[in-house]
Amino acid sequence: MSLLHRLGLLQKFMILGTIGLMMSALPTYLYVSDSLQSIAAARREAEGAAPAVVLNKVVQLMQVHRACRPAC
């Protein structure tokens, strides 16, 4: 008699659930890992935005200064 015939219905469903869990574990891990990397990259970009804004303001002030210098 085969193993599946000797198991009860609960045990069969537990085996199916375990197989389903194992099949979904790797894709879930890969998705979460990729999402965390994307979040980390977005945070690094956000941290770099503040110095870029300050630098842009400095460049604008220099351009105004250059334009105003001969006229003043």
Backbone as CSV, one residue per row, in Angstrom:
resi,resn,N_x,N_y,N_z,CA_x,CA_y,CA_z,C_x,C_y,C_z
1,MET,0.833,-1.168,0.000,0.000,0.000,0.000,0.889,1.246,0.000
2,SER,0.525,2.234,-0.792,1.389,3.407,-0.921,1.252,4.323,0.297
3,LEU,2.196,5.187,0.412,2.241,6.106,1.547,1.023,7.024,1.561
4,LEU,0.607,7.510,0.400,-0.531,8.427,0.349,-1.834,7.764,0.777
5,HIS,-1.959,6.470,0.550,-3.173,5.768,0.970,-3.219,5.586,2.488
6,ARG,-2.042,5.527,3.107,-2.000,5.322,4.552,-2.174,6.624,5.331
7,LEU,-1.915,7.770,4.682,-2.027,9.051,5.380,-3.473,9.507,5.455
8,GLY,-3.759,10.205,6.519,-5.096,10.779,6.665,-5.216,12.066,5.849
9,LEU,-6.408,12.593,5.792,-6.672,13.790,4.997,-5.898,14.993,5.535
10,LEU,-5.813,15.134,6.839,-5.086,16.248,7.437,-3.605,16.201,7.056
11,GLN,-3.010,15.020,7.118,-1.601,14.891,6.762,-1.369,15.202,5.283
12,LYS,-2.296,14.794,4.430,-2.158,15.089,2.999,-2.199,16.601,2.758
13,PHE,-3.124,17.282,3.441,-3.196,18.733,3.284,-1.963,19.421,3.861
14,MET,-1.416,18.871,4.931,-0.194,19.439,5.495,0.965,19.296,4.520
15,ILE,1.056,18.170,3.831,2.103,17.969,2.824,1.923,18.963,1.680
16,LEU,0.684,19.124,1.206,0.421,20.086,0.134,0.741,21.513,0.577
17,GLY,0.404,21.851,1.799,0.705,23.184,2.319,2.198,23.432,2.417
18,THR,2.939,22.411,2.853,4.391,22.536,2.950,5.011,22.723,1.576
19,ILE,4.543,21.966,0.606,5.053,22.107,-0.761,4.746,23.507,-1.292
20,GLY,3.529,23.984,-1.069,3.167,25.331,-1.514,4.001,26.404,-0.845
21,LEU,4.262,26.233,0.437,5.088,27.187,1.166,6.512,27.206,0.623
22,MET,7.060,26.041,0.348,8.413,25.968,-0.199,8.472,26.592,-1.590
23,MET,7.423,26.422,-2.381,7.412,26.972,-3.735,7.298,28.496,-3.728
24,SER,6.675,29.050,-2.710,6.508,30.502,-2.670,7.608,31.204,-1.876
25,ALA,8.425,30.473,-1.159,9.445,31.088,-0.308,10.527,31.790,-1.127
26,LEU,11.065,31.159,-2.153,12.146,31.759,-2.937,11.683,33.003,-3.693
27,PRO,10.570,32.964,-4.425,10.138,34.200,-5.093,9.846,35.340,-4.113
28,THR,9.288,35.010,-2.963,9.016,36.040,-1.964,10.311,36.641,-1.450
29,TYR,11.298,35.810,-1.179,12.597,36.296,-0.720,13.234,37.202,-1.767
30,LEU,13.207,36.784,-3.021,13.808,37.592,-4.080,13.094,38.935,-4.225
31,TYR,11.775,38.935,-4.137,11.010,40.180,-4.247,11.328,41.127,-3.093
32,VAL,11.342,40.609,-1.883,11.617,41.448,-0.716,13.040,41.984,-0.778
33,SER,13.982,41.154,-1.166,15.368,41.586,-1.274,15.507,42.715,-2.293
34,ASP,14.879,42.567,-3.450,14.933,43.598,-4.484,14.262,44.885,-4.009
35,SER,13.161,44.759,-3.304,12.460,45.938,-2.791,13.316,46.683,-1.769
36,LEU,13.989,45.953,-0.907,14.847,46.598,0.087,16.020,47.315,-0.574
37,GLN,16.559,46.741,-1.648,17.636,47.412,-2.377,17.129,48.686,-3.039
38,SER,15.933,48.648,-3.576,15.347,49.838,-4.198,15.107,50.932,-3.160
39,ILE,14.644,50.543,-1.993,14.418,51.520,-0.924,15.740,52.146,-0.490
40,ALA,16.777,51.339,-0.370,18.087,51.860,0.026,18.624,52.829,-1.026
41,ALA,18.444,52.513,-2.299,18.898,53.407,-3.368,18.123,54.719,-3.339
42,ALA,16.833,54.658,-3.083,16.026,55.882,-3.003,16.467,56.748,-1.826
43,ARG,16.814,56.125,-0.724,17.300,56.895,0.433,18.629,57.573,0.121
44,ARG,19.523,56.859,-0.560,20.801,57.465,-0.936,20.588,58.640,-1.888
45,GLU,19.650,58.495,-2.820,19.345,59.597,-3.731,18.785,60.792,-2.967
46,ALA,17.926,60.532,-2.003,17.343,61.624,-1.222,18.408,62.335,-0.388
47,GLU,19.363,61.593,0.129,20.446,62.201,0.902,21.324,63.076,0.020
48,GLY,21.483,62.711,-1.230,22.313,63.489,-2.147,21.599,64.688,-2.735
49,ALA,20.296,64.794,-2.544,19.533,65.895,-3.134,19.804,67.215,-2.418
50,ALA,19.964,67.201,-1.117,20.174,68.442,-0.365,21.463,69.155,-0.786
51,PRO,22.609,68.488,-0.865,23.809,69.179,-1.342,23.674,69.679,-2.782
52,ALA,22.932,68.967,-3.603,22.742,69.410,-4.984,21.918,70.690,-5.033
53,VAL,20.934,70.823,-4.168,20.122,72.042,-4.112,20.982,73.224,-3.663
54,VAL,21.825,73.009,-2.672,22.711,74.068,-2.190,23.679,74.474,-3.290
55,LEU,24.247,73.515,-3.981,25.172,73.812,-5.066,24.474,74.577,-6.180
56,ASN,23.252,74.217,-6.490,22.485,74.924,-7.510,22.264,76.380,-7.103
57,LYS,21.983,76.623,-5.843,21.789,77.989,-5.348,23.081,78.784,-5.463
58,VAL,24.218,78.176,-5.153,25.512,78.848,-5.276,25.771,79.226,-6.727
59,VAL,25.505,78.335,-7.645,25.704,78.616,-9.068,24.802,79.762,-9.510
60,GLN,23.561,79.763,-9.060,22.641,80.849,-9.416,23.152,82.192,-8.888
61,LEU,23.630,82.217,-7.659,24.153,83.458,-7.088,25.392,83.930,-7.838
62,MET,26.241,83.007,-8.258,27.421,83.388,-9.039,27.014,83.974,-10.382
63,GLN,26.006,83.417,-11.008,25.542,83.940,-12.286,24.964,85.342,-12.116
64,VAL,24.213,85.550,-11.046,23.672,86.886,-10.778,24.813,87.861,-10.520
65,HIS,25.802,87.435,-9.777,26.947,88.288,-9.469,27.701,88.657,-10.746
66,ARG,27.922,87.703,-11.621,28.620,87.975,-12.883,27.814,88.935,-13.759
67,ALA,26.508,88.774,-13.767,25.666,89.638,-14.596,25.598,91.049,-14.024
68,CYS,25.668,91.187,-12.725,25.535,92.479,-12.066,26.868,93.227,-12.006
69,ARG,27.966,92.564,-12.047,29.279,93.159,-11.824,29.611,94.284,-12.805
70,PRO,29.501,94.087,-14.121,29.861,95.194,-15.018,28.905,96.383,-14.904
71,ALA,27.666,96.134,-14.583,26.689,97.214,-14.509,26.832,98.009,-13.218
72,CYS,27.362,97.403,-12.172,27.433,98.082,-10.870,28.572,99.041,-10.761
